Amino acid sequence: MYKDNKLLVIKKNGGPYINRYDLPGGSLENGEGLNSAIKREVSEETGIKIKNYIQLGTMAFKYPWKYQRYEWNEHICVFYLIKGYEGISQNKVSQFIGQDSLGSKFVELNNLNVDNSSPLVSLAKRYINSGKFEFDDITFNKWHILEKQTF
């Protein structure tokens, strides 16, 4: 969601984007479809209920990240443009097993950068500025996990 030159982001509390701003999202639950998942994830991570949206496209980010028995992660992402919603973004959200959002906030586009945001946020920012969605997958040879919160 984007309004007044600000992008709605979550404060990430887990995974390779920990301590960065990220976009709401997550994994599908058992038997869940994409349409249900996007509504559920946005609600859980931001407190906002989606009313109208369109899918922009899919792409992947690949980077080194040691997790369990893996040394590389390929994060496949489906991007949506939220056109209508109701509610107010929540600075703090309910915490439960699997919740990786501490809450959400609208952040000025100029304050979102590679040092404080996930690659998803960077792609969303480029889309907002250009009006074009990039479909080419991106590989990072290095990925830095932040030890301290940027928010």
matplotlib code that plots the C-alpha trace (Angstrom):
import matplotlib.pyplot as plt

x = [0.0, 1.3, -0.1, 1.3, 4.7, 4.8, 4.9, 3.3, 6.0, 6.3, 9.1, 10.6, 11.4, 12.7, 14.4, 17.1, 15.3, 15.3, 15.6, 14.7, 11.6, 9.8, 6.5, 3.7, 3.6, 4.4, 3.7, 0.6, -1.3, -2.4, -4.8, -4.8, -4.9, -2.9, -6.0, -6.8, -3.2, -2.5, -5.6, -4.7, -1.0, -1.6, -4.2, -2.0, 1.1, -0.4, -4.0, -5.4, -8.1, -7.6, -10.7, -9.3, -6.0, -4.3, -1.4, 1.6, 3.8, 6.2, 10.0, 12.7, 15.6, 18.5, 21.2, 23.5, 21.8, 22.8, 19.5, 19.1, 20.9, 20.8, 23.4, 21.4, 17.9, 15.6, 12.8, 9.9, 7.6, 4.2, 3.7, 0.3, -0.9, -3.4, -6.0, -8.5, -8.4, -10.0, -8.5, -5.4, -1.9, -0.9, 2.5, 2.3, 0.5, -0.3, 2.6, 2.3, 4.4, 5.3, 4.6, 7.6, 6.1, 6.4, 3.9, 3.7, 4.0, 4.0, 7.6, 8.6, 10.0, 13.2, 13.9, 13.8, 17.1, 19.3, 20.7, 17.3, 15.0, 14.5, 14.9, 11.1, 10.8, 13.4, 11.5, 8.2, 9.9, 11.2, 7.7, 6.2, 8.8, 8.6, 5.2, 6.9, 7.2, 10.5, 10.3, 14.0, 15.1, 17.9, 20.9, 22.9, 26.4, 26.4, 23.6, 24.1, 21.9, 21.3, 22.0, 20.4, 16.9, 16.7, 13.2]
y = [0.0, 3.4, 6.8, 10.3, 9.2, 6.6, 2.8, 0.5, -1.9, -4.3, -4.4, -7.8, -10.0, -13.2, -14.8, -13.3, -9.8, -9.6, -6.0, -4.6, -3.1, -5.7, -6.1, -8.1, -11.8, -15.3, -18.9, -20.6, -22.6, -26.1, -26.0, -22.2, -20.3, -17.2, -14.9, -16.1, -16.0, -12.4, -11.2, -13.2, -12.2, -8.5, -8.6, -10.5, -8.4, -4.9, -5.0, -3.8, -5.6, -5.8, -5.0, -4.6, -5.7, -6.9, -9.2, -7.5, -10.5, -13.0, -13.0, -14.5, -13.3, -15.7, -15.1, -16.9, -17.7, -20.6, -22.1, -25.7, -27.7, -25.1, -22.5, -20.6, -19.3, -18.6, -16.4, -16.6, -13.7, -12.8, -9.0, -7.3, -3.8, -3.0, -0.7, -0.6, -1.4, -0.6, -0.1, 1.6, 0.1, -1.3, -0.4, -3.6, -6.8, -10.1, -12.4, -16.1, -19.0, -18.2, -14.4, -12.5, -9.0, -6.7, -4.4, -2.0, 1.6, 3.9, 5.1, 7.8, 6.4, 8.5, 6.8, 3.2, 1.9, -1.2, -0.7, -0.8, -2.7, -6.1, -6.5, -6.7, -3.2, -1.9, -3.5, -2.0, 1.4, 1.1, 0.1, 3.1, 5.4, 3.9, 2.3, -0.8, -4.2, -5.9, -9.7, -10.6, -12.7, -11.1, -13.0, -11.4, -12.9, -11.6, -10.9, -9.2, -10.2, -7.1, -7.6, -4.3, -3.0, -0.2, 0.9]
z = [0.0, -1.0, -0.1, 0.3, -0.9, 1.8, 1.5, 4.1, 5.4, 8.2, 10.9, 10.2, 13.2, 11.6, 8.6, 6.4, 6.4, 10.2, 11.6, 8.1, 6.6, 4.5, 2.7, 4.3, 3.2, 4.1, 3.4, 2.3, 5.0, 4.3, 1.3, 1.1, -2.2, -3.0, -2.8, 0.7, 1.8, 0.7, 2.6, 5.7, 5.8, 5.3, 8.1, 10.5, 9.8, 9.5, 10.9, 7.6, 5.6, 1.9, -0.2, -3.8, -5.3, -8.5, -9.0, -10.6, -11.1, -9.7, -9.3, -7.1, -5.0, -4.5, -1.9, 0.5, 3.8, 6.1, 7.4, 8.6, 5.9, 3.2, 2.2, -0.4, -0.2, -3.2, -2.1, -4.6, -4.4, -5.8, -5.8, -5.5, -5.8, -3.0, -4.5, -1.7, 2.0, 5.3, 8.8, 10.2, 10.1, 13.5, 15.0, 17.0, 16.0, 17.8, 18.2, 17.7, 16.4, 12.8, 13.1, 11.8, 11.9, 14.9, 13.3, 10.4, 9.5, 6.5, 5.7, 3.3, 0.1, 0.4, 3.8, 2.4, 1.1, 0.8, 4.3, 6.1, 3.7, 2.1, -1.7, -1.9, -0.6, -3.0, -5.9, -4.7, -4.5, -8.1, -9.2, -7.5, -9.1, -12.6, -13.0, -14.4, -12.7, -13.1, -13.8, -13.9, -10.9, -8.8, -7.3, -4.5, -4.0, -0.5, 1.9, 5.2, 8.2, 10.4, 14.1, 15.1, 14.3, 11.7, 12.8]

ax = plt.figure().add_subplot(projection="3d")
ax.plot(x, y, z, "-o")
ax.set_aspect("equal")
plt.show()
